[in-house]
Amino acid sequence: MARPLALLLQLPIPLPGIQPVRGNVPLAAGYLKLFARRRGLEQAWQIDILLPPGQYLGDRGLVEEILGRRPALVG
Protein backbone atom coordinates (compact mmCIF):
# COMPACT_ATOMS: atom_id res chain seq x y z
CA MET A 1 0.00 0.00 0.00
CA ALA A 2 1.31 3.43 -0.94
CA ARG A 3 2.19 5.82 1.83
CA PRO A 4 0.46 9.23 1.76
CA LEU A 5 2.65 12.06 0.48
CA ALA A 6 3.66 14.96 2.70
CA LEU A 7 5.14 17.67 0.48
CA LEU A 8 7.36 20.27 2.16
CA LEU A 9 8.34 23.48 0.42
CA GLN A 10 10.08 26.77 1.01
CA LEU A 11 8.18 29.67 -0.49
CA PRO A 12 10.38 32.23 -2.22
CA ILE A 13 11.11 35.52 -0.52
CA PRO A 14 9.86 38.17 -2.96
CA LEU A 15 12.32 40.93 -3.70
CA PRO A 16 11.28 44.47 -4.57
CA GLY A 17 11.26 44.87 -8.32
CA ILE A 18 11.01 42.30 -11.09
CA GLN A 19 14.23 40.32 -10.53
CA PRO A 20 13.81 36.57 -9.95
CA VAL A 21 14.37 35.23 -6.45
CA ARG A 22 17.78 33.58 -5.98
CA GLY A 23 19.45 31.62 -3.23
CA ASN A 24 16.35 30.55 -1.29
CA VAL A 25 17.44 27.25 0.26
CA PRO A 26 14.65 25.03 1.70
CA LEU A 27 16.47 24.74 5.03
CA ALA A 28 13.31 24.63 7.18
CA ALA A 29 11.81 21.89 4.99
CA GLY A 30 15.04 19.90 5.31
CA TYR A 31 14.95 20.18 9.10
CA LEU A 32 11.31 19.07 9.16
CA LYS A 33 12.09 16.05 7.01
CA LEU A 34 15.03 15.12 9.26
CA PHE A 35 12.83 15.51 12.35
CA ALA A 36 10.19 13.23 10.77
CA ARG A 37 12.86 10.66 9.85
CA ARG A 38 14.27 10.61 13.39
CA ARG A 39 10.76 10.13 14.80
CA GLY A 40 10.10 7.21 12.45
CA LEU A 41 7.38 9.01 10.50
CA GLU A 42 8.83 8.02 7.13
CA GLN A 43 7.57 4.50 7.76
CA ALA A 44 4.01 5.82 7.44
CA TRP A 45 4.54 8.86 5.18
CA GLN A 46 6.45 9.58 1.98
CA ILE A 47 8.03 12.95 2.74
CA ASP A 48 9.31 14.97 -0.23
CA ILE A 49 10.74 18.47 -0.52
CA LEU A 50 9.74 20.61 -3.49
CA LEU A 51 13.09 21.91 -4.72
CA PRO A 52 13.87 24.51 -7.37
CA PRO A 53 12.57 25.18 -9.95
CA GLY A 54 9.57 25.13 -7.60
CA GLN A 55 10.51 28.50 -6.18
CA TYR A 56 10.74 30.09 -9.65
CA LEU A 57 7.35 29.03 -10.98
CA GLY A 58 5.19 31.92 -9.80
CA ASP A 59 1.96 31.46 -7.88
CA ARG A 60 0.00 29.60 -10.54
CA GLY A 61 2.90 27.33 -11.52
CA LEU A 62 3.61 26.54 -7.89
CA VAL A 63 -0.01 25.54 -7.24
CA GLU A 64 -0.03 23.38 -10.39
CA GLU A 65 3.21 21.67 -9.32
CA ILE A 66 1.81 20.93 -5.86
CA LEU A 67 -1.53 19.65 -7.13
CA GLY A 68 0.22 17.55 -9.77
CA ARG A 69 1.97 15.59 -7.03
CA ARG A 70 -1.34 14.93 -5.24
CA PRO A 71 -0.06 15.36 -1.66
CA ALA A 72 -2.13 14.45 1.37
CA LEU A 73 -0.34 17.19 3.33
CA VAL A 74 1.56 20.35 2.35
CA GLY A 75 3.87 22.09 4.78
Order of alpha helices (4+ residues) and beta strands (2+ residues): beta-alpha-beta-alpha-beta
